[in-house]
Amino acid sequence: MAHAYDGGASKYSIGLVIGVISRGPIHIRWMMHMGKIFPSYLPPGIEWKYGYTVGKDVATARQDLVENALKEKAKYLLFVDDDVFIPLNTVQKLMMHDKDICMGLYWGKAEPCYPVIFEPDAEIGVGPWVSYPRESLTRVSGGGLGCCLIKMDVFEKLKAEGVDVFFMIDWIRTKKDGQKSKVSVGEDHYFYELCTKHGIDIWCDTSVRCDHLDMVNDKFYPTEEVIDRENKLIDVADPKLSEKTTDSMVKEPIKADLTPIKEPDTNTPKVEEKALYEVPEGLKLNLGCGNNYKEGYENVDMLKNIKADHYLKLGKDKLPFKDNSVGEVLLNDVLEHLDDPFPLMKEIWRVCKKDAIVDIVCPYPWSDYQACDPTHRRAYNEITFTFFTKEAYEKDKGTARTPIDLGFDFGIKNMIMIPNPRYAGKSDVELREAKQKYINVIDKIRCILITKK
């Protein structure tokens, strides 16, 4: 399975290979979960495909997946084990960090249950790092490979330095004190020690919290008891480490009840009318106005049975306004209806003045507002709007997108999550925790762009 990308010349033929390690029959729940993520919630403009192995020892399986990904000329390899349930936004979050190796966080399946992550500069396998920085990108010495995004450049570098075997189960480890010991498990340990030896840093985004399924007992880890235990450890984290990660660490245990209320919410969420910006002088446009006709605005829609000032097809027809004449543009529940948003954004940029505001509201991807409407063509989340900025293309941001001439440029002034009413009043941390576990936590996303000229 693959999705084509019409990009420019590149040494890569494909953006992402999803390497699935399976030890036998794959659980139907895992298959359904992965089916939700791929391709719907990958970064836009990325070609991808599955790679998988069945019935091989784990070291051989990972080695085969790497060799196949190298033949495919992939930019990234995402290892996902068939008992690890990754959050929906895993690929986007890990790619945005633009690290050689970046893993998500999951826990072991044996009691007592601990996170599979090891403190930076510590000896891999010597005690789990239970006081890791919460909600943070942090350097580690190693962890699990069950959810791990790796740039294929890592393997090319290792091959260039004479390394052909990247994973091994039965191997001899030389400890820091010079003593040697045989390791009969831990192909992930072998790989991470190999990378460290060759100067390749390893990172973990601890906000990418995966569920680990014990298929024999049909039980997910971490359990609620494990989460409560770990929350109590936050305040006793290493002070030196805390200083480095103060901005992103959770300082109080998260004990909010995040279980969704089961009663369906039938009220359309209302976008807060709080003034978030000053409107520059110029025309004000309300594009795709629908039944929301606004006085003082040029209201535009394609349906002639509703009240509007101009009737045209957005993205197809030219906007009937002069260049550099507009100070504000509203796009409320519009972009998700377009097959291709770029022609409209280019036309908006043409008519906008420098520093003009473009205020966009779209349904959040993991909400019924996005899923239930058959006229919706695209989904928009926090990452999508970066594709309207030249900066993202110039820096690549690790999303395997090829720099192109957009013909326009915007900056992101503000990004606002509009939660479902039953999650109103929750903190940002609580919302992040909830939206990784449940749908219908965030109803809509609002992005305020500023025109760059």
C-alpha positions as CSV (number, residue, x, y, z in Angstrom):
1,M,0.0,0.0,0.0
2,A,1.4,3.4,-0.9
3,H,0.3,7.0,-1.4
4,A,2.0,8.9,-4.2
5,Y,3.7,12.2,-3.7
6,D,4.5,14.5,-6.6
7,G,7.6,16.1,-5.1
8,G,10.8,17.4,-6.6
9,A,14.1,15.6,-7.2
10,S,15.3,13.8,-4.0
11,K,17.7,11.0,-3.1
12,Y,14.6,9.5,-1.4
13,S,12.0,7.5,-3.3
14,I,9.6,7.1,-0.4
15,G,9.1,9.1,2.7
16,L,8.2,6.5,5.3
17,V,8.3,2.7,5.8
18,I,6.3,1.4,8.7
19,G,8.2,-1.6,9.9
20,V,5.8,-4.0,11.7
21,I,7.4,-6.7,13.9
22,S,5.0,-9.6,14.4
23,R,5.6,-12.8,16.3
24,G,2.4,-14.5,14.9
25,P,-1.3,-13.7,14.4
26,I,-1.9,-9.9,14.6
27,H,-4.6,-8.8,17.1
28,I,-7.7,-7.4,15.4
29,R,-7.8,-4.4,17.7
30,W,-4.2,-3.5,16.7
31,M,-5.1,-3.8,13.0
32,M,-8.1,-1.5,13.5
33,H,-6.1,1.0,15.5
34,M,-3.4,1.2,12.8
35,G,-6.0,1.5,10.1
36,K,-7.2,4.7,11.8
37,I,-3.7,6.2,11.7
38,F,-2.5,5.3,8.2
39,P,-3.0,7.1,6.0
40,S,-5.5,9.5,7.5
41,Y,-3.2,11.1,10.1
42,L,0.1,11.1,8.5
43,P,1.7,14.5,7.6
44,P,0.4,15.7,4.3
45,G,2.5,15.1,1.2
46,I,4.3,12.0,2.3
47,E,4.6,8.7,0.5
48,W,4.5,5.7,2.7
49,K,4.2,1.9,2.8
50,Y,4.1,-1.0,5.2
51,G,7.0,-3.4,5.7
52,Y,6.4,-6.5,7.9
53,T,7.9,-9.7,9.0
54,V,6.3,-12.7,10.6
55,G,7.7,-15.7,12.5
56,K,11.3,-14.5,12.6
57,D,13.4,-13.8,15.6
58,V,13.1,-10.1,16.5
59,A,16.7,-9.2,15.6
60,T,16.5,-10.8,12.2
61,A,13.1,-9.3,11.6
62,R,14.4,-5.8,12.3
63,Q,17.5,-6.3,10.2
64,D,15.4,-7.4,7.2
65,L,13.1,-4.4,7.6
66,V,16.1,-2.1,7.6
67,E,17.6,-3.7,4.5
68,N,14.3,-3.5,2.6
69,A,13.8,0.1,3.6
70,L,17.3,0.9,2.3
71,K,16.4,-0.7,-1.0
72,E,13.2,1.3,-1.1
73,K,15.3,4.5,-0.6
74,A,13.1,5.5,2.3
75,K,13.8,8.6,4.4
76,Y,12.4,7.2,7.6
77,L,11.7,3.8,9.1
78,L,9.1,3.7,11.9
79,F,9.3,0.5,14.0
80,V,5.9,-0.5,15.4
81,D,5.5,-3.8,17.3
82,D,2.2,-5.6,16.9
83,D,1.4,-5.2,20.6
84,V,2.2,-1.5,20.9
85,F,-0.7,0.9,20.3
86,I,0.8,4.2,19.3
87,P,-1.1,7.6,19.7
88,L,-2.9,8.8,16.5
89,N,-0.5,11.8,16.1
90,T,2.7,9.8,16.7
91,V,4.3,10.1,13.3
92,Q,3.7,13.9,13.1
93,K,5.1,14.5,16.5
94,L,8.2,12.4,16.1
95,M,9.0,13.8,12.7
96,M,8.6,17.4,13.8
97,H,11.6,16.9,16.2
98,D,13.9,16.2,13.2
99,K,16.1,13.8,15.2
100,D,18.1,10.9,13.9
101,I,16.4,8.6,16.3
102,C,13.2,9.5,18.2
103,M,11.1,7.1,20.2
104,G,7.7,7.1,21.9
105,L,7.3,5.9,25.4
106,Y,5.7,2.6,26.5
107,W,5.9,0.4,29.6
108,G,6.9,-3.3,30.1
109,K,4.2,-5.9,30.5
110,A,5.6,-7.6,33.6
111,E,4.8,-6.6,37.2
112,P,6.2,-4.4,38.6
113,C,5.6,-2.4,35.4
114,Y,8.2,0.3,34.5
115,P,8.7,2.6,31.5
116,V,11.1,1.2,28.8
117,I,13.5,4.1,28.9
118,F,17.0,4.7,30.2
119,E,18.6,7.8,31.6
120,P,21.0,9.6,29.3
121,D,24.6,8.6,29.7
122,A,23.6,5.7,31.9
123,E,24.4,2.1,31.1
124,I,21.6,0.7,29.0
125,G,19.5,-1.9,30.8
126,V,20.6,-0.8,34.3
127,G,17.3,0.2,35.9
128,P,14.4,2.0,34.3
129,W,14.3,5.8,34.3
130,V,11.1,6.4,36.4
131,S,11.7,10.1,37.0
132,Y,11.9,10.9,33.2
133,P,10.8,14.5,32.2
134,R,7.1,14.4,31.6
135,E,5.6,15.8,28.4
136,S,9.1,16.5,27.0
137,L,11.6,15.7,24.3
138,T,14.6,14.4,26.1
139,R,17.8,12.7,25.3
140,V,18.1,9.1,26.5
141,S,20.6,6.3,26.4
142,G,18.1,3.8,25.1
143,G,14.6,2.3,25.4
144,G,12.3,0.1,23.4
145,L,12.1,-0.2,19.7
146,G,8.4,-0.9,19.7
147,C,7.6,2.7,18.7
148,C,10.7,4.3,17.2
149,L,11.2,6.6,14.2
150,I,14.7,6.4,12.7
151,K,16.2,8.3,9.8
152,M,17.6,5.9,7.2
153,D,20.7,8.1,7.2
154,V,21.6,6.4,10.5
155,F,22.0,3.0,8.9
156,E,23.8,4.5,5.9
157,K,26.3,6.1,8.4
158,L,26.8,2.9,10.2
159,K,27.4,1.0,7.0
160,A,29.9,3.6,5.9
161,E,31.7,3.0,9.2
162,G,31.9,-0.8,8.6
163,V,28.8,-1.9,10.5
164,D,26.5,-4.3,8.6
165,V,24.6,-6.0,11.5
166,F,22.4,-3.5,13.5
167,F,20.5,-5.9,15.8
168,M,21.7,-8.9,17.7
169,I,20.1,-11.0,20.5
170,D,23.0,-13.2,21.8
171,W,25.9,-10.8,22.2
172,I,28.7,-9.9,24.6
173,R,28.4,-6.5,26.3
174,T,31.5,-4.7,27.6
175,K,30.4,-2.7,30.6
176,K,31.8,0.6,31.6
177,D,33.9,-1.0,34.3
178,G,35.5,-3.3,31.6
179,Q,33.6,-6.4,32.7
180,K,32.0,-8.5,29.9
181,S,28.6,-10.2,30.1
182,K,26.5,-12.2,27.7
183,V,23.2,-10.7,26.7
184,S,20.6,-13.2,25.6
185,V,17.8,-10.7,24.9
186,G,17.7,-7.1,23.9
187,E,18.2,-6.4,20.3
188,D,17.1,-2.9,21.1
189,H,19.9,-2.6,23.6
190,Y,22.4,-3.7,21.1
191,F,21.2,-1.2,18.5
192,Y,21.2,1.8,20.9
193,E,24.7,0.9,22.3
194,L,25.9,0.7,18.7
195,C,24.5,4.1,17.9
196,T,26.0,5.7,21.0
197,K,29.4,4.2,20.1
198,H,29.2,5.9,16.7
199,G,28.1,9.3,18.1
200,I,24.4,9.1,17.2
201,D,22.1,10.6,19.8
202,I,18.9,8.9,20.9
203,W,15.8,10.9,21.9
204,C,12.4,10.2,23.4
205,D,9.2,12.3,23.2
206,T,7.6,11.4,26.6
207,S,4.3,12.9,25.5
208,V,3.9,10.1,22.9
209,R,2.6,7.6,25.5
210,C,1.8,4.2,23.9
211,D,-0.4,1.4,25.3
212,H,1.4,-2.0,25.5
213,L,-1.0,-5.0,25.1
214,D,-0.5,-8.2,27.0
215,M,-2.3,-10.4,24.5
216,V,-2.3,-13.5,26.8
217,N,-4.2,-11.7,29.6
218,D,-5.9,-9.1,27.3
219,K,-4.5,-6.3,29.5
220,F,-3.0,-2.9,28.6
221,Y,0.0,-1.4,30.3
222,P,0.5,1.1,31.9
223,T,-2.4,0.4,34.2
224,E,-4.1,3.2,36.1
225,E,-2.2,2.0,39.2
226,V,1.1,2.4,37.4
227,I,0.2,5.9,36.2
228,D,-0.8,7.0,39.7
229,R,2.5,5.6,41.1
230,E,4.5,7.5,38.4
231,N,2.7,10.8,39.1
232,K,3.9,10.6,42.7
233,L,7.5,10.4,41.5
234,I,7.4,13.7,39.5
235,D,8.2,15.9,42.4
236,V,11.3,13.8,43.3
237,A,12.9,14.0,39.9
238,D,16.6,14.9,39.6
239,P,16.9,18.6,40.4
240,K,19.6,19.1,37.8
241,L,17.4,17.5,35.2
242,S,14.4,19.5,36.3
243,E,16.3,22.8,35.7
244,K,16.9,21.7,32.1
245,T,13.3,20.8,31.4
246,T,11.4,23.2,33.7
247,D,9.3,24.6,30.8
248,S,8.0,21.2,29.7
249,M,7.8,19.2,32.9
250,V,4.6,18.5,34.8
251,K,5.0,19.8,38.3
252,E,1.9,18.3,39.9
253,P,0.4,14.8,39.6
254,I,-2.3,14.6,36.9
255,K,-5.3,13.2,38.7
256,A,-8.1,14.6,36.7
257,D,-10.9,12.3,35.6
258,L,-10.5,12.2,31.8
259,T,-13.1,9.5,31.2
260,P,-15.5,11.0,28.5
261,I,-19.1,11.5,29.4
262,K,-21.1,9.0,27.3
263,E,-24.1,11.2,26.6
264,P,-23.8,12.5,23.0
265,D,-23.3,16.2,22.7
266,T,-25.5,17.6,19.9
267,N,-24.6,21.3,20.2
268,T,-22.4,22.7,17.6
269,P,-19.3,24.2,19.3
270,K,-19.2,28.0,19.3
271,V,-15.9,29.6,18.4
272,E,-14.9,32.1,21.1
273,E,-15.3,35.6,19.9
274,K,-12.5,36.9,22.0
275,A,-10.4,39.5,20.2
276,L,-7.1,37.8,19.5
277,Y,-5.7,40.3,17.1
278,E,-6.0,43.8,15.8
279,V,-7.5,44.0,12.3
280,P,-5.4,46.1,9.9
281,E,-7.1,48.6,7.7
282,G,-8.7,47.3,4.5
283,L,-11.5,45.1,3.2
284,K,-12.8,42.3,5.4
285,L,-13.8,39.0,3.8
286,N,-16.0,36.3,5.1
287,L,-15.3,33.4,2.7
288,G,-17.7,30.5,2.6
289,C,-20.1,32.5,4.7
290,G,-22.9,30.0,4.6
291,N,-25.7,31.2,6.9
292,N,-23.3,33.3,8.9
293,Y,-23.7,36.6,6.9
294,K,-21.6,39.3,8.6
295,E,-22.3,43.0,8.3
296,G,-19.2,45.0,7.5
297,Y,-17.7,42.1,5.6
298,E,-17.7,41.0,1.9
299,N,-19.5,37.8,2.2
300,V,-18.7,35.1,-0.3
301,D,-20.3,31.7,-1.0
302,M,-21.1,29.4,-3.9
303,L,-24.7,28.7,-3.0
304,K,-27.1,31.2,-4.5
305,N,-30.0,30.2,-2.2
306,I,-28.3,31.9,0.8
307,K,-27.5,35.5,1.4
308,A,-24.1,36.6,0.2
309,D,-22.5,39.6,-1.6
310,H,-20.5,37.5,-4.1
311,Y,-21.1,34.0,-5.5
312,L,-18.2,32.0,-6.7
313,K,-16.3,28.7,-6.2
314,L,-13.5,29.1,-3.8
315,G,-10.2,27.7,-5.1
316,K,-11.6,27.7,-8.6
317,D,-12.6,31.3,-9.3
318,K,-10.5,34.4,-8.8
319,L,-11.5,36.5,-5.8
320,P,-13.1,39.8,-7.1
321,F,-10.8,42.0,-5.1
322,K,-7.7,44.1,-5.9
323,D,-4.2,43.0,-4.9
324,N,-3.1,44.1,-1.4
325,S,-6.6,45.5,-0.5
326,V,-7.7,43.1,2.3
327,G,-7.0,43.4,6.1
328,E,-8.8,40.4,7.4
329,V,-10.1,37.0,6.0
330,L,-12.4,34.7,7.8
331,L,-12.5,31.0,6.8
332,N,-14.9,29.3,9.2
333,D,-15.5,25.6,8.3
334,V,-14.3,26.0,4.7
335,L,-10.9,24.5,4.0
336,E,-11.9,20.9,5.0
337,H,-14.4,21.0,2.0
338,L,-11.7,21.6,-0.6
339,D,-9.7,18.9,-2.4
340,D,-6.7,21.2,-2.7
341,P,-6.4,24.3,-0.3
342,F,-3.3,25.8,-2.0
343,P,-5.0,27.6,-4.9
344,L,-7.4,29.4,-2.5
345,M,-4.5,30.2,-0.1
346,K,-2.5,31.7,-3.0
347,E,-5.5,33.8,-4.0
348,I,-6.1,35.0,-0.4
349,W,-2.4,36.0,-0.2
350,R,-2.7,38.0,-3.4
351,V,-5.6,40.2,-2.1
352,C,-4.2,40.5,1.4
353,K,-2.1,43.4,2.6
354,K,1.2,42.8,4.4
355,D,0.4,41.7,8.0
356,A,-3.3,41.0,7.1
357,I,-5.0,38.4,9.3
358,V,-6.4,35.1,8.0
359,D,-8.6,33.5,10.7
360,I,-9.2,29.8,10.0
361,V,-11.5,27.4,11.9
362,C,-11.7,23.7,11.0
363,P,-13.0,20.5,12.6
364,Y,-10.4,18.7,14.6
365,P,-9.4,15.4,12.9
366,W,-10.3,13.1,15.8
367,S,-13.9,14.5,16.2
368,D,-17.3,13.6,15.0
369,Y,-17.5,17.0,13.4
370,Q,-14.8,16.0,10.9
371,A,-15.8,12.4,10.5
372,C,-19.6,12.6,10.1
373,D,-19.7,15.0,7.1
374,P,-19.3,13.3,3.7
375,T,-18.5,16.6,2.1
376,H,-15.2,16.9,4.1
377,R,-12.2,16.2,1.9
378,R,-9.3,16.9,4.2
379,A,-8.4,17.0,7.9
380,Y,-6.4,19.8,9.6
381,N,-4.5,19.6,12.8
382,E,-1.6,21.5,14.5
383,I,0.9,20.4,11.9
384,T,-1.2,21.0,8.7
385,F,-1.1,24.8,8.9
386,T,2.7,24.8,8.9
387,F,2.4,23.8,5.2
388,F,1.2,27.4,4.5
389,T,4.5,28.8,5.7
390,K,7.7,29.0,3.7
391,E,9.7,28.5,6.8
392,A,8.5,24.9,7.2
393,Y,9.6,24.0,3.7
394,E,12.9,25.7,4.1
395,K,13.7,23.9,7.3
396,D,12.0,20.7,6.1
397,K,11.0,20.0,9.7
398,G,11.7,16.3,9.2
399,T,8.4,15.6,7.4
400,A,9.9,14.3,4.1
401,R,8.3,17.1,2.2
402,T,10.1,18.5,-0.7
403,P,10.6,22.3,-0.8
404,I,8.4,23.9,-3.4
405,D,7.5,27.4,-4.5
406,L,4.2,28.0,-2.8
407,G,3.6,31.3,-4.4
408,F,2.5,32.7,-1.0
409,D,3.7,32.9,2.6
410,F,2.0,33.2,5.9
411,G,3.2,33.1,9.5
412,I,1.4,31.4,12.4
413,K,0.3,34.0,14.9
414,N,-1.8,31.8,17.2
415,M,-3.2,28.2,17.4
416,I,-6.2,27.5,19.6
417,M,-7.9,24.2,20.5
418,I,-11.6,24.4,21.0
419,P,-12.5,21.5,23.3
420,N,-15.8,19.7,23.4
421,P,-18.0,21.2,26.1
422,R,-17.6,18.2,28.4
423,Y,-13.8,18.9,28.5
424,A,-14.2,22.7,29.2
425,G,-12.0,23.9,31.9
426,K,-9.4,21.2,31.6
427,S,-5.7,22.3,31.6
428,D,-3.5,21.9,28.5
429,V,-1.8,18.9,30.1
430,E,-5.1,17.2,30.8
431,L,-6.4,17.8,27.3
432,R,-3.2,16.4,25.8
433,E,-3.6,13.3,28.0
434,A,-7.2,12.9,27.0
435,K,-6.9,13.4,23.3
436,Q,-4.3,10.7,23.1
437,K,-6.8,8.2,24.5
438,Y,-10.2,9.4,23.3
439,I,-11.9,10.9,20.3
440,N,-14.2,14.0,20.6
441,V,-11.9,15.8,23.1
442,I,-11.2,18.6,20.8
443,D,-14.0,19.7,18.5
444,K,-12.3,22.3,16.4
445,I,-9.0,23.9,15.8
446,R,-8.5,27.7,15.1
447,C,-5.4,28.9,13.4
448,I,-4.7,32.6,13.0
449,L,-2.2,33.4,10.2
450,I,-0.5,36.6,9.4
451,T,0.3,37.5,5.8
452,K,4.0,37.8,5.0
453,K,5.1,40.0,2.0
